[in-house]
Amino acid sequence: MYQPLGRQVERRNFRLGVLNGLFVLIADTFLDPTLVLVTFVSQLTSNSILIGLVAPLRDAAWFMPQLGMSGWLQSRPRRLDVYTWTVWGRVAILGALVIVVATVRDPNWLLIAFFGLFTIYAVISGLSGLPFLQVVAKTVPPNRRATFFAWRLFSGGLFSLGAAVAVRWFLGNDALAFPQQFAFLFGGGFLFYSIGWVMFIGIREPAEPEVRARVRTRDQLRRAWAVVRQDLGYRHFLVMRLSLTMAGAAVPFFAVHAQRELGGTPEMVGLYLGVFTLFGLTSNAFLGRLAPKVGNQRIMLAAGISGLLMAALVAGLLIVAAGPGGVGPGLADAWLVPVFALNAIHQACVGVAGMPLLFDVAGDRDQTLYLGFTNTVQGVGLLATGLSGVVVETLGFTALLAATLLGYASAILASLRLARTLPPTAPH
């Protein structure tokens, strides 16, 4: 629940929160799970299961612990204290990981140490998620939350371009033997994460006016199911978020399918990344100004529409490719450029309005429960998307794309239904 602190303090909190996002996103580039960490693990093992485990492990570990934590967190007068504990834990574990990568040379021990430390780090990061979101809810005015997330994403994305250049230089530097280049990258992530986390610790958080009793995880789950049954708007929100999460499972296969089946060239990946970054930056800047005017629900509706258009473009490519003339490599490459532009717009919409819309839906009710349960369900959904590769192997890419189209359509429908349940104070 938002608690006014005065204009000067609110401005200071806002700036510190944005700076936190800026430095964390720079660090995310140095430790990107789909590029840096996967490349690191692939140097140590050819096991596809371990290589494919890195990104889901990080993402699911951030979301899943939050329901269990919510029952305890609501008994704390200040959430920032809990966040601070997680900061020192993450600093210690990430620092240990940097030392291990810089000193251990045996591939087997390095692989074991990496997954052990990375798993602990991911879980502690998950424990920080709910306190972070609650501090944001308490210190950022409701009409500025979308702007807050947009500025974090825009500023962080802008400076991450420089970090991406550094990543490319280290990974392409022949003077550095494996794993020295990764020790430097992990060290860069450690440095920028630490700066970002300390920035957030500097936020001034008001104490809770009324502290609730601690609730066991089993009882918290029972309360969450009661909320799902009774709160129609929240039910629509959950369907929308899960539909978007599951629909996104096909996105990593777009370029891969074009390369393997349609003659696309791997060199185009650099262009796709550039288009994605450019459209993401401009979308975040635009949506940060638009969301307070039109409401978070409409921004999330745009997320579903842009996702549906993206998937429809890919479906159109498959239809043309199945025709008598087929498609040449040049057409397949060019066709995917607007696809990744739409994906950037889609991701920006979710990043800017997804969490603020949940705050709108929860209102002044038990935000700790709403946030904890939603994020835990999201974590389960992210783990389920790991089955997308199985779908492609057994049923084909077309089946996964069809499920993606249905997922985005379901998200649009749920968003429209949600609009009819939002309180009058939430613009929609």
Residue pairs with C-beta under 8 A, 6 or more apart in sequence:
1 137
1 138
1 364
1 367
2 137
2 138
2 139
2 140
2 141
2 142
3 138
3 139
3 206
3 209
4 10
4 141
5 13
5 139
5 204
5 206
9 204
10 139
10 140
10 141
12 204
13 139
13 140
13 203
13 204
14 140
14 144
14 148
16 199
16 200
16 202
16 203
17 136
17 139
17 140
17 148
17 152
17 200
17 203
18 148
18 151
18 152
18 155
19 196
19 199
20 152
20 196
20 197
20 199
20 200
21 149
21 151
21 152
21 153
21 155
21 156
21 196
22 152
22 155
22 156
22 159
22 196
23 156
23 192
23 193
23 195
23 196
23 199
24 156
24 192
24 193
24 196
24 197
25 152
25 153
25 156
25 157
25 159
25 160
26 156
26 159
26 160
26 162
26 163
26 192
26 196
27 188
27 189
27 190
27 191
27 192
27 193
27 196
28 156
28 160
28 189
29 160
29 163
29 164
29 167
30 36
30 163
30 166
30 167
30 185
30 186
30 188
30 189
30 192
31 37
31 185
31 186
31 189
32 167
33 54
33 55
33 58
33 59
34 55
34 252
35 167
36 167
36 171
36 182
36 185
37 54
37 55
37 58
37 118
38 51
38 54
38 55
39 171
40 101
40 114
40 179
40 182
41 50
41 51
41 54
41 111
41 114
42 51
43 178
43 179
44 107
44 108
44 110
44 111
44 114
45 51
45 107
45 111
50 111
50 115
52 386
52 389
53 115
54 118
56 382
56 383
56 385
56 386
57 118
57 119
57 122
58 118
58 122
58 125
59 379
59 382
60 379
60 380
60 382
60 383
61 119
61 122
61 123
61 125
61 126
61 379
62 122
62 125
62 126
62 129
62 375
62 379
63 126
63 129
63 375
63 376
63 378
63 379
63 382
64 126
64 375
64 376
64 379
64 380
64 383
65 123
65 126
65 127
65 129
65 376
66 126
66 129
66 130
66 371
66 372
66 373
66 375
66 376
66 379
67 217
67 220
67 221
67 224
67 372
67 373
67 375
67 376
68 217
68 220
68 372
68 376
69 127
69 130
69 372
70 130
70 215
70 220
70 368
70 369
70 371
70 372
70 373
71 214
71 215
71 216
71 217
71 219
71 220
71 372
72 214
72 215
73 79
73 82
73 130
73 131
73 134
73 368
73 372
74 211
74 212
74 214
74 215
74 366
74 368
74 369
75 211
75 212
75 213
75 214
76 82
76 208
76 211
77 207
77 208
77 211
78 205
78 207
78 208
79 130
79 131
79 134
79 135
79 138
79 205
80 131
80 135
80 201
80 203
80 205
82 127
82 128
82 131
83 128
83 131
83 132
83 135
83 200
83 201
84 201
86 124
86 125
86 127
86 128
86 131
87 128
87 197
87 198
87 200
87 201
89 124
90 121
90 124
90 125
90 128
90 193
90 197
91 190
91 193
91 194
91 197
93 117
93 120
93 121
93 124
94 121
94 186
94 189
94 190
94 193
95 190
96 117
97 113
97 114
97 117
97 118
97 121
97 186
97 190
98 183
98 186
98 187
98 190
100 110
100 113
100 114
100 117
101 110
101 114
101 179
101 182
101 183
101 186
102 179
102 180
102 183
102 187
104 110
104 113
110 179
126 379
129 375
130 368
130 371
130 372
130 375
132 200
133 355
133 371
134 367
134 368
134 371
135 200
135 203
135 205
136 145
136 148
136 355
137 145
137 359
137 367
137 371
138 205
138 206
139 203
139 204
139 205
139 206
140 148
142 356
142 359
142 360
143 292
144 292
145 296
145 355
145 356
145 359
146 287
146 288
146 291
146 292
146 296
146 299
146 352
146 353
146 356
147 288
147 289
147 291
147 292
149 288
149 351
149 352
149 353
149 355
149 356
150 284
150 285
150 287
150 288
150 289
150 291
150 348
150 351
150 352
151 284
151 288
153 280
153 284
153 348
153 351
153 352
154 281
154 284
154 285
154 288
157 277
157 280
157 281
157 284
158 281
161 277
163 188
163 192
166 188
167 185
170 176
170 181
170 182
170 184
170 185
171 181
171 185
173 181
176 184
215 223
220 369
220 372
220 373
221 373
223 366
223 369
224 369
224 372
224 373
227 234
227 366
227 369
227 370
227 373
228 234
228 235
228 238
228 373
231 361
232 421
233 361
233 418
233 421
233 422
234 361
234 362
234 370
236 414
236 415
236 417
236 418
236 421
237 357
237 358
237 361
237 374
237 414
237 418
238 374
238 377
239 410
239 411
239 414
240 300
240 304
240 410
240 411
240 414
240 415
240 418
241 354
241 374
241 377
241 378
241 381
242 377
242 378
242 381
243 304
243 407
243 408
243 410
243 411
243 414
244 303
244 304
244 307
244 350
244 407
244 408
244 411
245 378
245 381
245 382
245 385
246 381
246 384
246 385
246 403
246 407
247 307
247 311
247 403
247 404
247 405
247 406
247 407
247 408
247 410
247 411
248 307
248 385
248 404
248 407
249 385
249 387
249 388
249 400
249 403
249 404
250 311
250 314
250 388
250 397
250 400
250 401
250 403
250 404
251 310
251 343
252 388
253 388
253 392
253 397
253 400
254 314
254 336
254 339
254 340
255 264
255 268
255 269
255 272
255 336
257 397
258 264
258 317
258 332
258 333
258 335
258 336
259 265
259 266
261 321
261 397
262 317
262 321
262 327
262 329
262 332
263 327
263 328
263 329
263 332
264 329
264 332
264 333
264 336
265 329
265 333
268 333
268 336
271 337
272 336
272 337
272 340
275 337
275 340
275 341
275 344
276 340
276 341
276 343
276 344
277 344
278 344
279 340
279 341
279 344
279 345
279 348
280 344
280 345
280 347
280 348
283 344
283 345
283 348
283 349
284 348
284 351
284 352
287 299
287 348
287 349
287 352
287 353
288 352
290 299
291 299
291 352
291 353
291 356
292 427
293 427
294 427
295 422
295 426
295 427
295 428
296 353
296 356
296 357
296 360
296 426
296 428
297 353
297 357
297 360
297 415
297 418
297 419
297 422
297 426
297 428
298 419
298 428
299 349
299 352
299 353
299 357
300 349
300 350
300 353
300 354
300 357
300 415
301 412
301 415
301 416
301 419
302 345
302 349
303 346
303 349
303 350
303 353
303 354
303 411
304 408
304 409
304 411
304 412
304 415
305 412
306 342
306 343
306 345
306 346
306 349
307 342
307 343
307 346
307 408
307 411
308 405
308 408
308 409
308 412
309 342
310 339
310 342
310 343
310 346
311 401
311 404
311 405
311 408
312 405
313 335
313 338
313 339
313 342
314 336
314 339
314 401
315 401
315 405
316 335
317 327
317 332
317 335
317 336
318 398
318 401
320 326
320 327
320 331
321 327
321 332
327 335
358 370
358 371
358 374
359 367
360 422
360 423
360 426
361 370
361 418
361 422
362 370
362 371
363 423
388 400
391 399
391 400
391 403
392 399
392 400
419 428
422 428
